[in-house]
Amino acid sequence: MKKSRLFTPGPTMVPEEVLLEMARPMEHHRTAFYRNMYKQVHELLQYLFQTKSLCMLFTGSGTAAMEGAIVGCCPPGHKALVIRNGKFSERWTKVCQAFSIDHTSLDIEWGHGAKVSDIQKAMDADPKIDTVVVVHSETSTTALSDVEGIARLTRERGALLLVDGITAVGALPVKMDDWGVDVYVTGSQKAMMLPPGLGVAAVGDRAWERIDSGKMPTLYNDLKAYRKSHETFDAPYTPALTLVRGALKALQIVKERGLEDVWAETAMLARGTRAAAEALGMKVYPADPVDSVTAMVVPDGVDEGALRKTMREKYGFQIAGGQGELKGRIIRFSHMGYVDAFDTIGVIAALEMALAAQGYKVTIGAGVQAAQRVFVEAMK
């Protein structure tokens, strides 16, 4: 039997102690047990997002939390600017279209992150824009956007900033209050080291002012309903209790270790993987690479699907392919959550072997050695 190792950018591997916690006997959610547990989770989520704001759990994916944020913060009379630089950022335009939200889209070349200058030009051209929606880490292209700089601009302009941090929160430096971000969103199956099923939205005071100023056609993802239930650390609808229980254990692990150490290790794993790609003669895809996920361009003559199949079925490593216009063109490796330097050395070794199996000219051990050099230097 081969051990399966997840290097997909969600779901990611889950620590054994979290799995064991979720396997404990079921409790009822309308009880003091759940309210006490949720209170602890909330405090730890505030640490994760580096905020004093209200952090709410949605039974659903990160998309559920992000949809609730966009719909709540964009009632009639307001206009959103949606930055589109990949598959997932395009989803937020679809949300605006589905709920008839006044919006405009700013398309940025895939592989590039959003810059302050991009947003500034768009806002200068349309003074009606008072909400900006951006993806911190565009998972489909593995490109990083300058959220800290964009937040300064939106504050200066009196606009709200809504950030999809689904592959950023818990992996990259995220400082919601220091930066002045109004809404940050993530999902459980990424750096939180949990199975899929929870969306998390941290919502600041300026966002609540906007949410309270109007009404939008939503029910299950209504942020006001979650805020009301939060007053007693409850949930408006049946919560994913087992996942919340796992979240408490996973977030305690993060807190005990320290966010700064987590951020530093994620960055180290990314540097090592990028160094390995270079040593293997492979190009790192994005112009603005993020540290939570690395994308490599598949070399000419290599079958991307067969490469991933070999790594999965023969060597036990699951990586991700490209999406949308990048399907068949790139492969992606996660650096989030329950993964370390030795797991990463293993997936690089498997990549070398799978490439060699297709006749790609590779010096076995070159990528591993390049990554090891990065890790040795970082661990001094």
C-alpha positions as CSV (number, residue, x, y, z in Angstrom):
1,M,0.0,0.0,0.0
2,K,1.3,3.4,-1.0
3,K,1.1,6.3,1.4
4,S,-0.9,9.2,-0.1
5,R,0.6,12.6,0.2
6,L,-1.5,15.6,-0.7
7,F,0.3,18.5,-2.4
8,T,-2.8,19.9,-4.0
9,P,-3.6,23.5,-3.1
10,G,-6.8,22.3,-1.3
11,P,-7.6,20.0,0.2
12,T,-4.3,19.8,2.0
13,M,-3.0,17.2,4.5
14,V,-4.7,17.1,7.9
15,P,-2.7,16.5,11.1
16,E,-3.4,13.2,12.8
17,E,-4.4,14.9,16.1
18,V,-7.0,16.9,14.2
19,L,-8.4,13.8,12.6
20,L,-8.6,12.1,15.9
21,E,-10.4,15.1,17.5
22,M,-13.0,15.0,14.7
23,A,-13.5,11.3,15.3
24,R,-14.7,11.8,18.9
25,P,-18.4,11.1,19.7
26,M,-20.9,13.6,18.3
27,E,-22.2,16.4,20.4
28,H,-25.3,18.6,19.9
29,H,-24.8,22.1,18.6
30,R,-27.5,24.0,20.6
31,T,-25.6,23.5,23.8
32,A,-23.1,25.2,26.1
33,F,-20.5,22.7,24.7
34,Y,-20.8,24.2,21.2
35,R,-21.0,27.8,22.4
36,N,-17.8,27.4,24.6
37,M,-16.0,25.7,21.7
38,Y,-17.0,28.4,19.2
39,K,-15.9,31.1,21.5
40,Q,-12.4,29.6,21.7
41,V,-12.4,29.1,17.9
42,H,-13.4,32.8,17.4
43,E,-10.5,34.0,19.5
44,L,-8.0,31.8,17.6
45,L,-9.5,33.0,14.3
46,Q,-8.9,36.6,15.4
47,Y,-5.2,35.6,15.9
48,L,-5.1,33.9,12.5
49,F,-6.4,37.0,10.7
50,Q,-4.5,39.4,13.1
51,T,-7.7,41.3,13.8
52,K,-10.1,42.3,16.5
53,S,-13.0,42.1,14.1
54,L,-15.8,39.6,14.1
55,C,-14.9,36.2,12.5
56,M,-17.8,34.1,11.3
57,L,-17.9,30.4,10.3
58,F,-20.1,29.4,7.3
59,T,-21.0,25.8,6.7
60,G,-19.8,25.7,3.1
61,S,-16.6,26.5,1.2
62,G,-14.7,29.8,1.1
63,T,-17.0,30.8,-1.8
64,A,-20.0,30.8,0.5
65,A,-18.2,33.3,2.9
66,M,-17.0,35.4,0.0
67,E,-20.4,35.5,-1.7
68,G,-22.0,36.7,1.6
69,A,-19.3,39.4,1.9
70,I,-19.8,40.7,-1.6
71,V,-23.6,40.7,-1.5
72,G,-23.7,42.3,2.0
73,C,-21.1,45.0,1.2
74,C,-22.6,46.0,-2.2
75,P,-26.2,47.0,-1.8
76,P,-27.9,49.2,-4.4
77,G,-26.2,52.5,-4.8
78,H,-22.7,51.1,-4.5
79,K,-20.3,49.9,-7.2
80,A,-17.6,47.2,-7.0
81,L,-14.3,46.9,-8.9
82,V,-13.4,43.2,-9.3
83,I,-9.8,42.5,-10.1
84,R,-9.6,39.4,-12.4
85,N,-6.2,37.7,-12.8
86,G,-7.2,34.1,-12.7
87,K,-9.9,31.4,-12.5
88,F,-10.9,32.2,-8.9
89,S,-11.0,36.0,-9.2
90,E,-13.3,35.5,-12.2
91,R,-15.8,33.9,-9.8
92,W,-16.4,37.1,-8.0
93,T,-17.6,38.8,-11.2
94,K,-20.1,35.9,-11.5
95,V,-21.3,36.6,-8.0
96,C,-21.9,40.2,-8.9
97,Q,-23.7,39.2,-12.0
98,A,-25.9,36.7,-10.2
99,F,-27.0,39.3,-7.6
100,S,-27.2,42.2,-10.1
101,I,-24.5,44.1,-8.2
102,D,-23.2,47.2,-10.0
103,H,-19.6,46.4,-10.9
104,T,-16.8,46.7,-13.3
105,S,-14.0,44.3,-14.0
106,L,-10.3,45.0,-14.2
107,D,-8.5,42.2,-16.2
108,I,-4.9,41.6,-15.4
109,E,-2.7,39.2,-17.3
110,W,-2.7,35.8,-15.7
111,G,0.4,35.1,-13.7
112,H,0.5,38.7,-12.5
113,G,-0.8,40.0,-9.2
114,A,-2.8,43.2,-8.7
115,K,-0.7,46.3,-8.0
116,V,-1.7,49.6,-6.4
117,S,-1.2,51.4,-9.7
118,D,-3.7,49.1,-11.4
119,I,-6.4,49.9,-8.8
120,Q,-5.6,53.6,-8.7
121,K,-6.1,54.0,-12.5
122,A,-9.4,52.1,-12.4
123,M,-10.7,54.2,-9.5
124,D,-9.6,57.4,-11.1
125,A,-11.4,56.5,-14.3
126,D,-14.7,55.7,-12.4
127,P,-15.4,57.7,-9.3
128,K,-18.5,55.6,-8.5
129,I,-16.3,52.7,-7.4
130,D,-16.4,52.4,-3.6
131,T,-15.7,48.7,-3.2
132,V,-12.6,46.7,-4.4
133,V,-12.6,42.9,-4.6
134,V,-9.2,41.3,-4.9
135,V,-7.7,37.8,-4.5
136,H,-4.6,37.9,-2.3
137,S,-3.2,34.6,-3.6
138,E,-4.7,33.6,-7.0
139,T,-4.6,29.8,-6.6
140,S,-5.1,29.0,-10.3
141,T,-2.0,31.0,-11.4
142,T,-0.1,31.1,-8.0
143,A,0.3,34.9,-8.4
144,L,0.5,37.3,-5.4
145,S,-1.3,40.6,-5.2
146,D,-0.2,43.6,-3.1
147,V,-3.0,43.6,-0.5
148,E,-1.2,45.8,2.0
149,G,-0.6,48.6,-0.6
150,I,-4.1,48.3,-2.1
151,A,-5.6,48.6,1.4
152,R,-3.7,51.9,1.9
153,L,-5.3,53.2,-1.3
154,T,-8.8,52.1,-0.5
155,R,-8.6,53.7,2.9
156,E,-7.4,56.9,1.3
157,R,-10.3,56.8,-1.1
158,G,-12.9,55.8,1.5
159,A,-13.6,52.6,-0.3
160,L,-14.1,49.1,1.1
161,L,-11.6,46.3,0.4
162,L,-12.8,42.7,0.3
163,V,-10.0,40.1,0.0
164,D,-10.2,36.5,-1.0
165,G,-7.5,35.1,1.2
166,I,-8.4,31.5,0.7
167,T,-4.8,30.4,0.0
168,A,-3.2,33.2,1.9
169,V,-4.6,33.3,5.5
170,G,-2.5,31.0,7.7
171,A,0.2,30.6,5.1
172,L,1.3,34.2,4.2
173,P,1.6,37.3,6.3
174,V,-1.9,38.6,6.7
175,K,-2.4,41.6,9.0
176,M,-6.0,42.6,8.6
177,D,-6.1,45.4,11.2
178,D,-2.6,46.8,10.6
179,W,-3.2,46.9,6.8
180,G,-6.8,48.2,7.0
181,V,-8.6,45.4,5.1
182,D,-12.4,45.5,5.6
183,V,-13.2,41.9,4.9
184,Y,-10.9,38.8,4.7
185,V,-12.1,35.4,3.7
186,T,-10.6,31.9,3.8
187,G,-11.6,28.2,3.7
188,S,-10.9,25.3,6.0
189,Q,-9.2,23.0,3.5
190,K,-6.2,25.2,2.9
191,A,-3.7,26.5,5.5
192,M,-6.2,25.8,8.3
193,M,-5.4,22.0,7.9
194,L,-8.9,20.8,7.8
195,P,-11.2,18.9,5.4
196,P,-13.4,21.1,3.1
197,G,-16.6,22.4,4.5
198,L,-16.0,25.7,6.4
199,G,-15.8,29.2,5.0
200,V,-14.5,31.9,7.3
201,A,-15.1,35.7,7.0
202,A,-13.5,38.3,9.2
203,V,-15.6,41.5,8.9
204,G,-14.5,44.9,10.1
205,D,-16.4,47.9,11.4
206,R,-16.5,49.9,8.1
207,A,-17.8,46.8,6.3
208,W,-20.6,46.5,8.9
209,E,-21.6,50.1,8.4
210,R,-22.1,49.3,4.7
211,I,-23.9,46.0,5.4
212,D,-26.3,47.7,7.8
213,S,-27.0,50.5,5.3
214,G,-28.9,48.3,2.8
215,K,-30.5,45.0,2.1
216,M,-29.6,42.4,-0.5
217,P,-31.5,39.3,-1.6
218,T,-29.7,36.6,0.4
219,L,-30.7,34.2,3.2
220,Y,-28.3,31.4,4.0
221,N,-25.2,33.6,3.6
222,D,-26.6,36.7,5.2
223,L,-23.9,38.2,7.3
224,K,-26.4,39.9,9.6
225,A,-27.8,36.6,10.6
226,Y,-24.4,35.2,11.5
227,R,-23.6,38.4,13.5
228,K,-26.8,38.0,15.5
229,S,-26.1,34.4,16.3
230,H,-22.6,35.3,17.2
231,E,-23.8,37.4,20.1
232,T,-24.4,34.1,22.0
233,F,-21.6,32.2,20.1
234,D,-24.2,30.2,18.2
235,A,-24.9,29.6,14.5
236,P,-28.0,30.7,12.5
237,Y,-28.2,27.3,10.9
238,T,-26.9,23.8,11.7
239,P,-23.1,24.2,11.8
240,A,-20.5,21.7,10.7
241,L,-19.9,20.8,14.3
242,T,-17.2,18.1,13.6
243,L,-15.2,20.6,11.5
244,V,-15.5,23.3,14.1
245,R,-14.2,20.8,16.6
246,G,-11.3,20.1,14.3
247,A,-10.7,23.8,13.8
248,L,-10.2,24.3,17.5
249,K,-7.4,21.7,17.5
250,A,-5.9,22.9,14.3
251,L,-5.9,26.6,15.4
252,Q,-4.4,25.7,18.7
253,I,-1.5,24.0,16.9
254,V,-1.0,27.2,14.8
255,K,-1.1,29.4,17.9
256,E,1.3,27.2,19.9
257,R,3.8,27.3,17.0
258,G,3.4,31.0,16.2
259,L,2.2,32.6,13.0
260,E,5.6,34.1,12.2
261,D,7.2,30.7,12.2
262,V,4.4,29.3,10.0
263,W,4.8,32.1,7.5
264,A,8.6,31.7,7.5
265,E,8.4,27.9,6.8
266,T,5.9,28.4,4.0
267,A,8.2,30.9,2.4
268,M,11.2,28.5,2.8
269,L,9.3,25.6,1.1
270,A,8.3,27.9,-1.8
271,R,11.9,29.1,-2.3
272,G,13.2,25.6,-2.2
273,T,10.6,24.4,-4.7
274,R,11.3,27.3,-7.1
275,A,15.0,26.5,-6.8
276,A,14.3,22.9,-7.7
277,A,12.3,24.0,-10.8
278,E,15.3,26.0,-12.0
279,A,17.7,23.2,-11.4
280,L,15.4,20.9,-13.5
281,G,15.2,23.4,-16.3
282,M,11.6,24.1,-15.6
283,K,10.1,27.6,-15.6
284,V,8.1,28.9,-12.6
285,Y,4.9,30.2,-14.2
286,P,3.9,33.5,-12.5
287,A,5.7,36.8,-12.8
288,D,4.7,37.5,-9.2
289,P,5.0,34.2,-7.4
290,V,3.2,33.6,-4.1
291,D,4.6,31.4,-1.4
292,S,1.6,29.3,-0.6
293,V,1.5,27.5,-3.9
294,T,4.1,27.1,-6.7
295,A,3.2,26.6,-10.4
296,M,5.7,25.2,-12.9
297,V,5.3,25.2,-16.6
298,V,5.2,21.7,-18.1
299,P,8.2,21.2,-20.4
300,D,7.6,20.6,-24.1
301,G,7.1,17.0,-24.9
302,V,5.8,16.1,-21.4
303,D,2.2,15.0,-21.0
304,E,0.9,16.9,-18.0
305,G,-1.9,14.4,-17.2
306,A,0.4,11.4,-17.5
307,L,2.9,13.1,-15.3
308,R,0.5,13.7,-12.5
309,K,-1.0,10.2,-12.9
310,T,2.5,8.7,-12.5
311,M,3.2,10.8,-9.4
312,R,-0.1,9.8,-7.9
313,E,-0.4,6.2,-8.7
314,K,3.2,5.1,-8.8
315,Y,4.8,7.3,-6.1
316,G,1.8,8.4,-4.0
317,F,2.1,12.2,-4.4
318,Q,-0.9,14.1,-5.5
319,I,-0.2,17.5,-7.2
320,A,-2.6,19.8,-9.1
321,G,-2.8,20.7,-12.8
322,G,-3.8,23.9,-14.4
323,Q,-7.3,25.4,-14.7
324,G,-9.0,27.3,-17.4
325,E,-6.6,28.5,-20.0
326,L,-3.7,26.9,-18.1
327,K,-5.2,23.4,-18.2
328,G,-2.5,21.0,-19.4
329,R,0.2,23.7,-19.2
330,I,1.2,23.9,-15.6
331,I,1.5,21.8,-12.5
332,R,1.0,23.2,-9.0
333,F,2.5,22.3,-5.6
334,S,1.0,23.4,-2.2
335,H,3.2,24.6,0.6
336,M,0.3,25.2,3.0
337,G,-0.4,23.6,6.4
338,Y,0.7,20.2,7.4
339,V,3.7,19.9,5.2
340,D,7.4,20.3,5.9
341,A,10.8,20.3,4.2
342,F,11.1,16.6,4.0
343,D,7.7,16.1,2.5
344,T,8.7,18.7,-0.1
345,I,12.0,17.0,-0.9
346,G,9.9,13.8,-1.4
347,V,7.6,15.4,-3.9
348,I,10.5,17.0,-5.8
349,A,12.2,13.5,-6.0
350,A,8.9,12.0,-7.3
351,L,8.7,14.8,-9.9
352,E,12.2,14.0,-11.2
353,M,11.4,10.3,-11.5
354,A,8.1,11.0,-13.3
355,L,9.8,13.4,-15.7
356,A,12.5,10.8,-16.4
357,A,9.8,8.2,-17.1
358,Q,8.6,10.4,-20.0
359,G,12.0,10.8,-21.5
360,Y,12.6,14.3,-20.2
361,K,16.3,15.0,-19.8
362,V,16.7,15.4,-16.1
363,T,19.7,14.8,-13.8
364,I,18.2,12.8,-11.0
365,G,18.8,14.5,-7.7
366,A,19.4,18.0,-9.2
367,G,16.1,19.4,-8.0
368,V,16.3,17.7,-4.6
369,Q,19.8,19.1,-4.1
370,A,18.8,22.6,-5.0
371,A,15.9,22.5,-2.5
372,Q,18.1,21.0,0.2
373,R,20.5,23.9,-0.2
374,V,17.7,26.4,0.4
375,F,16.5,24.5,3.4
376,V,19.9,24.0,5.0
377,E,20.6,27.8,4.7
378,A,17.2,28.7,6.2
379,M,17.5,26.2,9.1
380,K,20.9,27.4,10.3
